[in-house]
Amino acid sequence: MASSSSSGLTFKLHPLVIVNISDHYTRVKSQMNPPSATSNNGTQPRVYGCVIGIQRGRTVEIFNSFELLYDSSTHSLDRAFLEKKQELYKKVFPHFYILGWYSTGSDAEESDMHIHKALMDINESPVYVLLNPAINHAQKDLPVTIYESELHVIDGIPQLIFVRSSYTIETVEAERISVDHVAHLKPSDGGSAATQLAAHLTGIHSAIKMLNSRIRVLHHYLLAMQKGDIPCENSLLRQVSSLLRRLPAIESEKFQDDFLMEYNDTLLIAYLAMFTNCASTMNELVDKFNTAYDRHSRRGGRTAFI
């Protein structure tokens, strides 16, 4: 397997694909006979499916996926099932095409090439999306790898091999809402609201920290370019200029008015909550005082305080 692809294609992966693959793997793993963590040969179970999307020129955008029926003993796909699923998706998403397939595992295997070649009659150059289900707390990147196939001559024999390709995560508004909803679901172990808040704040802190680090890298890069330490790259400067032109938009009067209005509303809600808390505490104190004074008045014939 070569280190990186030389095709020049740009891949954009949507979160829905990652969620679908993870859900497919979780369902298959939970339905296995004990021990559920491993299969009969002691390895993690593997799942297979197709990825669909759109290719515009040199840009390949993967939007969705669906499952495949694969017989690992004969290395064959259920073609009737594949054609039926493809027909159903074409009715709902007429612009989507089968771009390749997905599976789970730590690395691409030789047997994966059988599925890859089987899909070449649908797409002459399919992509292979591999999700690693193993948990690695030290890993910061997503456990997803995209492979392409290239024809290389090895020992005088032309052979298809998998090569890694870089990708970026692309999202639309509906996906951002869905991913945010999934991220805020209550943990299955019965985690408290404080635990969820801590996890939410940790995520925000990590995002701000990563944003700050990337801004620092960009700033140092521009300083080095200004000093002449590195060659000037006009395409990158245009992207930076386009990014900076968005900043004055948040300094408009409308933004300040909306910001101050929302800020004042937040303060008002905080003050109302504080007053409500004080009133509740005062009521409790009065109730306790009346209870104690009522007992004393019964002995001396006096009335209650309130």
C-alpha positions as CSV (number, residue, x, y, z in Angstrom):
1,M,0.0,0.0,0.0
2,A,1.5,3.4,-1.1
3,S,1.7,6.2,1.4
4,S,-0.4,8.8,-0.3
5,S,-2.5,9.3,-3.4
6,S,-1.3,11.2,-6.5
7,S,-4.7,11.6,-8.2
8,G,-5.2,15.2,-7.0
9,L,-8.8,14.6,-6.0
10,T,-10.3,16.6,-3.1
11,F,-12.5,14.6,-0.7
12,K,-15.2,16.1,1.5
13,L,-16.7,13.7,4.1
14,H,-20.0,14.5,5.9
15,P,-20.6,13.5,9.5
16,L,-23.7,11.5,8.6
17,V,-21.5,8.9,6.9
18,I,-19.4,8.5,10.1
19,V,-22.5,8.2,12.3
20,N,-24.0,5.6,9.9
21,I,-20.9,3.5,9.9
22,S,-20.5,3.7,13.7
23,D,-24.2,2.8,14.2
24,H,-23.9,-0.1,11.8
25,Y,-20.9,-1.5,13.6
26,T,-22.5,-1.0,17.1
27,R,-25.6,-2.8,16.0
28,V,-23.7,-5.8,14.6
29,K,-21.4,-6.0,17.6
30,S,-24.3,-5.9,20.1
31,Q,-26.2,-8.6,18.2
32,M,-23.3,-11.1,18.4
33,N,-23.4,-14.0,20.7
34,P,-21.3,-13.7,23.9
35,P,-18.6,-12.7,24.2
36,S,-20.0,-9.7,22.4
37,A,-16.8,-7.8,22.2
38,T,-15.2,-10.2,19.7
39,S,-16.2,-12.6,17.0
40,N,-15.5,-16.3,16.9
41,N,-11.9,-15.9,15.7
42,G,-11.1,-13.3,18.4
43,T,-11.1,-10.3,16.1
44,Q,-13.4,-7.3,15.9
45,P,-16.5,-7.8,13.6
46,R,-16.4,-6.1,10.3
47,V,-19.3,-4.3,8.6
48,Y,-19.6,-3.3,4.9
49,G,-21.6,-0.7,3.0
50,C,-21.7,1.7,0.1
51,V,-21.0,5.5,0.3
52,I,-22.9,7.8,-2.0
53,G,-22.5,11.4,-3.0
54,I,-21.6,13.8,-5.8
55,Q,-18.4,14.3,-7.8
56,R,-17.9,17.8,-9.3
57,G,-14.8,17.9,-11.3
58,R,-11.9,17.0,-9.0
59,T,-14.0,17.4,-5.8
60,V,-15.7,14.3,-4.4
61,E,-18.3,15.0,-1.7
62,I,-19.6,12.0,0.3
63,F,-23.0,12.7,1.7
64,N,-24.5,9.4,2.9
65,S,-24.1,5.6,3.1
66,F,-26.1,2.4,3.2
67,E,-25.4,-1.2,4.2
68,L,-24.2,-4.1,2.0
69,L,-24.7,-7.8,2.3
70,Y,-21.3,-9.4,2.0
71,D,-20.3,-13.1,2.3
72,S,-16.8,-13.2,3.7
73,S,-16.4,-16.9,2.9
74,T,-16.9,-16.5,-0.9
75,H,-15.9,-12.8,-1.0
76,S,-19.1,-11.9,-2.9
77,L,-21.7,-9.2,-2.7
78,D,-25.4,-9.6,-2.8
79,R,-25.9,-7.8,-6.1
80,A,-29.7,-7.9,-6.0
81,F,-29.7,-6.2,-2.6
82,L,-27.2,-3.6,-3.9
83,E,-29.2,-2.8,-7.0
84,K,-32.4,-2.5,-5.0
85,K,-30.9,-0.1,-2.5
86,Q,-29.4,1.9,-5.3
87,E,-32.7,2.2,-7.0
88,L,-34.4,3.3,-3.8
89,Y,-31.8,6.0,-3.1
90,K,-32.0,7.3,-6.7
91,K,-35.7,8.0,-6.2
92,V,-35.0,10.1,-3.1
93,F,-31.6,11.5,-4.1
94,P,-31.5,11.6,-7.9
95,H,-28.2,13.4,-8.0
96,F,-26.4,11.0,-5.7
97,Y,-24.2,8.2,-7.1
98,I,-22.3,5.3,-5.6
99,L,-18.8,6.7,-5.0
100,G,-17.4,3.6,-3.3
101,W,-17.8,1.6,-0.1
102,Y,-16.9,1.5,3.6
103,S,-15.8,-1.0,6.1
104,T,-14.3,-1.2,9.7
105,G,-10.9,-2.2,10.8
106,S,-7.5,-0.9,11.8
107,D,-6.0,-1.0,8.3
108,A,-6.9,-2.0,4.7
109,E,-6.5,-5.8,4.1
110,E,-5.8,-7.8,1.0
111,S,-9.3,-9.3,1.0
112,D,-10.7,-5.8,0.7
113,M,-9.6,-5.6,-2.8
114,H,-12.2,-8.2,-3.8
115,I,-15.0,-5.9,-2.8
116,H,-13.2,-3.0,-4.4
117,K,-13.0,-4.7,-7.7
118,A,-16.6,-5.9,-7.5
119,L,-17.8,-2.3,-7.4
120,M,-15.7,-1.2,-10.4
121,D,-18.6,-2.0,-12.7
122,I,-20.6,0.7,-10.9
123,N,-17.8,3.2,-10.4
124,E,-14.6,2.7,-12.3
125,S,-12.6,4.3,-9.5
126,P,-14.4,3.7,-6.2
127,V,-13.2,5.2,-2.9
128,Y,-12.8,3.1,0.3
129,V,-13.7,4.7,3.6
130,L,-12.3,2.8,6.6
131,L,-13.4,3.4,10.2
132,N,-11.3,2.1,13.0
133,P,-13.7,1.2,15.9
134,A,-10.8,0.7,18.4
135,I,-10.8,3.4,21.1
136,N,-7.5,5.3,21.4
137,H,-7.7,8.1,23.9
138,A,-4.3,9.5,22.8
139,Q,-5.5,10.0,19.2
140,K,-6.8,13.5,18.4
141,D,-7.8,12.9,14.7
142,L,-10.9,11.1,13.6
143,P,-10.3,7.3,13.2
144,V,-11.4,7.5,9.5
145,T,-9.2,6.9,6.5
146,I,-10.1,7.3,2.9
147,Y,-8.3,5.1,0.3
148,E,-8.1,5.2,-3.5
149,S,-6.9,2.5,-5.8
150,E,-3.9,3.0,-8.1
151,L,-2.4,0.6,-10.6
152,H,1.3,0.0,-9.8
153,V,3.8,-2.4,-11.4
154,I,5.2,-4.7,-8.7
155,D,7.8,-7.3,-9.7
156,G,6.9,-6.7,-13.3
157,I,3.2,-7.4,-12.7
158,P,0.6,-4.6,-12.7
159,Q,-1.5,-4.7,-9.5
160,L,-4.1,-2.5,-7.9
161,I,-3.1,-1.2,-4.4
162,F,-4.8,1.0,-1.9
163,V,-3.3,4.5,-1.3
164,R,-4.3,7.0,1.4
165,S,-6.0,10.2,0.5
166,S,-6.5,13.3,2.6
167,Y,-10.0,14.6,3.3
168,T,-11.9,17.4,5.1
169,I,-15.1,17.3,7.1
170,E,-18.0,19.2,5.4
171,T,-21.3,19.9,7.2
172,V,-24.6,21.4,6.4
173,E,-27.0,23.1,8.9
174,A,-29.1,20.0,9.4
175,E,-26.1,17.9,10.1
176,R,-24.7,20.4,12.6
177,I,-28.0,20.4,14.5
178,S,-28.1,16.5,14.5
179,V,-24.5,16.1,15.7
180,D,-25.0,18.7,18.4
181,H,-28.2,16.8,19.6
182,V,-26.3,13.5,19.7
183,A,-23.4,15.2,21.6
184,H,-25.9,16.4,24.3
185,L,-27.6,13.1,24.8
186,K,-27.6,11.9,28.4
187,P,-24.9,9.2,29.0
188,S,-26.1,5.6,29.2
189,D,-24.4,5.2,32.6
190,G,-26.7,7.8,34.1
191,G,-24.3,10.7,34.2
192,S,-25.6,13.8,36.1
193,A,-26.3,17.2,34.6
194,A,-23.0,18.4,36.1
195,T,-21.2,15.7,34.2
196,Q,-22.9,16.7,30.9
197,L,-22.1,20.4,31.5
198,A,-18.5,19.6,32.3
199,A,-18.2,17.6,29.0
200,H,-19.9,20.4,27.1
201,L,-17.5,23.0,28.5
202,T,-14.5,20.8,27.9
203,G,-15.6,20.5,24.3
204,I,-15.9,24.3,23.9
205,H,-12.5,24.8,25.6
206,S,-10.9,22.3,23.3
207,A,-12.5,24.0,20.2
208,I,-11.3,27.4,21.4
209,K,-7.8,26.1,22.1
210,M,-7.6,24.5,18.7
211,L,-8.8,27.7,17.0
212,N,-6.2,29.7,18.9
213,S,-3.4,27.3,17.9
214,R,-4.4,27.5,14.2
215,I,-4.6,31.3,14.3
216,R,-1.1,31.3,15.8
217,V,0.2,29.0,13.1
218,L,-1.3,31.3,10.4
219,H,0.1,34.4,12.1
220,H,3.6,32.9,12.3
221,Y,3.3,31.8,8.7
222,L,2.4,35.3,7.5
223,L,5.2,36.9,9.6
224,A,7.7,34.5,8.0
225,M,6.3,35.3,4.6
226,Q,6.6,39.0,5.3
227,K,10.2,38.6,6.4
228,G,11.1,36.6,3.2
229,D,11.9,33.4,5.1
230,I,9.4,31.5,3.0
231,P,8.2,32.2,-0.5
232,C,5.1,34.2,-1.1
233,E,2.0,32.1,-2.0
234,N,-0.7,34.2,-3.5
235,S,-3.5,31.6,-3.3
236,L,-3.0,31.4,0.5
237,L,-2.9,35.2,0.8
238,R,-6.2,35.4,-1.0
239,Q,-7.8,32.9,1.3
240,V,-6.5,34.8,4.4
241,S,-7.7,38.1,2.9
242,S,-11.2,36.6,2.3
243,L,-11.3,35.4,5.9
244,L,-10.2,38.8,7.3
245,R,-12.9,40.6,5.3
246,R,-15.5,38.8,7.3
247,L,-14.3,40.3,10.6
248,P,-15.6,43.9,10.2
249,A,-19.2,42.5,9.9
250,I,-19.3,41.8,13.6
251,E,-18.4,45.5,14.4
252,S,-21.6,47.0,12.8
253,E,-24.1,48.9,14.8
254,K,-26.8,46.3,14.3
255,F,-24.5,43.7,15.8
256,Q,-23.8,45.8,18.8
257,D,-27.4,46.6,19.4
258,D,-28.4,42.9,19.1
259,F,-25.5,41.9,21.3
260,L,-26.3,44.4,24.0
261,M,-30.0,43.5,23.9
262,E,-29.2,39.8,24.3
263,Y,-26.7,40.6,27.0
264,N,-29.2,42.7,28.9
265,D,-31.8,40.0,28.6
266,T,-29.4,37.5,30.1
267,L,-28.6,39.8,33.0
268,L,-32.3,40.4,33.6
269,I,-33.0,36.6,33.7
270,A,-30.1,36.2,36.1
271,Y,-31.4,39.0,38.4
272,L,-34.9,37.5,38.3
273,A,-33.6,34.1,39.3
274,M,-31.7,35.7,42.2
275,F,-34.8,37.6,43.4
276,T,-36.8,34.4,43.2
277,N,-34.2,32.5,45.2
278,C,-34.1,35.3,47.8
279,A,-38.0,35.4,48.0
280,S,-38.1,31.6,48.4
281,T,-35.5,31.7,51.2
282,M,-37.4,34.5,52.9
283,N,-40.6,32.5,52.8
284,E,-38.9,29.5,54.3
285,L,-37.5,31.7,57.1
286,V,-41.0,33.3,57.8
287,D,-42.6,29.8,57.8
288,K,-40.0,28.6,60.4
289,F,-40.5,31.8,62.5
290,N,-44.3,31.4,62.4
291,T,-44.0,27.7,63.4
292,A,-41.7,28.6,66.4
293,Y,-43.8,31.7,67.4
294,D,-47.1,29.7,67.2
295,R,-45.8,27.2,69.6
296,H,-44.8,30.0,72.0
297,S,-48.1,31.9,71.6
298,R,-50.1,28.8,72.5
299,R,-48.5,28.9,75.9
300,G,-48.8,32.7,76.4
301,G,-52.1,33.3,74.5
302,R,-50.5,35.4,71.8
303,T,-51.2,35.5,68.1
304,A,-48.8,34.5,65.3
305,F,-46.4,37.0,63.9
306,I,-47.6,36.8,60.3
